[in-house]
Amino acid sequence: MTRRERRVDVLIVGAGPAGLAAAAGLAAAGVRRVEVLERDQALGGIPRHCAHGGFGTRASGDLTGPAYALRCAAEARAAGATLRAGITVTGWAGPRTLDATGPGGLERVTARAVVLATGARERPRAARLVPGTRPTGVYTTGELQQTVHLHHQRVGTRAVVVGDEPVSLAAADTLRTAGVHLVARVTEHPPRPFAAVRPAGGAPLLTRTTVTALTGRPRLTGVRVRHADGRTATLACDTVVFTADWIPDHELARRGGLPLDPGTRGPAHDPAHRTGQPGVFAVGNLLHGGESAATAAREGRAVTGPVLAHLAAGTWPASGPPLAVAAPLEWVAPNLTGPGGRRLRLRTGGRLTVPLLVVSQDGAPLHRERLARSVAPGRSFSLTADWLGRVDPRGGTVRIRIA
């Protein structure tokens, strides 16, 4: 089969909020050939099947996910970007050359700059190593929302939601919209202060509780759980939704030889969203799974300046020393030091009560900052980054810990 070869200025992989915002910003800034490739048949990413509101900005008003996705795509098109759905990028043929396939056949696209915006996905039951039978009625949030909102199919009558993050509440809302009785929400984390243990709909929130097995064949009949005090129980249900526990969709980055950060499991990157491969940038939830559409879009817009600088100079200055965190912190993004950047984003595996964060390099203190609020696991928080200018570019790893 004949392969078509083309050249563009900027190639963006992924048409979610981050990729579309990057396309809109670059095209509006005067980059002539900005092209976005999306493997799904429609543009917009995860918001496309989130029927609830809460998307958009104060200026645009409260939008549903599908309306927000349409608006993001319209803004990128209006700026002059080319958006192509149903095109799967299959691999790399060079440092900034990607192979793709779609209805028109095989193609090879070479770009002056590549922006990866492939997003993240929730770990399914198998990846979480939950034992038991393999019945029907087991979903992730994305699968549930597509089933209910895109395909308008029935999912069951009684459900358990595993997780206690914002996406877990969205899953619970989707279940109630579908007429499914919510039996309980289950989380391994301790209760959050002032959080309701019995949210809207009357379903209890079981904290410090682990899912140990699924039962039933061919349809799910129950979820076995173990409480922190050793008590066990089986929650009778025909549907279970595993939420959160995000992992960046990093397969394409890994195939391209981009170094991955062990904490985020996405590409290692500096404040300018530069990866370890010259000319290749990364934005959105590929860098840190589980952030909001607004956060992903903000990063997509922020990459405009660095990409323009690269196109103008054609050089790729080396990034500075890596950033690392100590437990209970799980990751920091960006995770390479470098110029630019106003704030860092971090996530913790345990609850932090108005924590004091200490930053140091080779034993020398760089910054101390006490947060004005407590931080729950599964929810990110930010740290000011004005101290990055004091990092020794020839020094060792910059470390962040809780004092």
Secondary structure, DSSP 4 states (H G I P E B T S, - for coil): ---EEEEEEEEEE--SHHHHHHHHHHHHTT-S-EEEEESSSSSSSGGGG--SS-BS-TTT--B-HHHHHHHHHHHHHHHT-EEEES-EEEEEEETTEEEEEETTEEEEEEEEEEEE---EEE--TGGGT--B---B-EEEHHHHHIIIIIS-----SEEEEE--SHHHHHHHHHHHHTT-EEEEEE-SSPPPTT--SS-TTS--EE-SEEEEEEE-SSB--EEEEEETTS-EEEEE-SEEEE---EEE--HHHHHTT--B-TTT-SB---TT-B-SSTTEEE-GGGSSTT--HHHHHHHHHHTHHHHHHHHHH---PPP--BEEE-TTEEEEES-B--S--SEEEEEESS-BSSPEEEEEETTEEEEEEE-SS-B-TT--EEEE-GGGGGS-TTS--EEEEE-
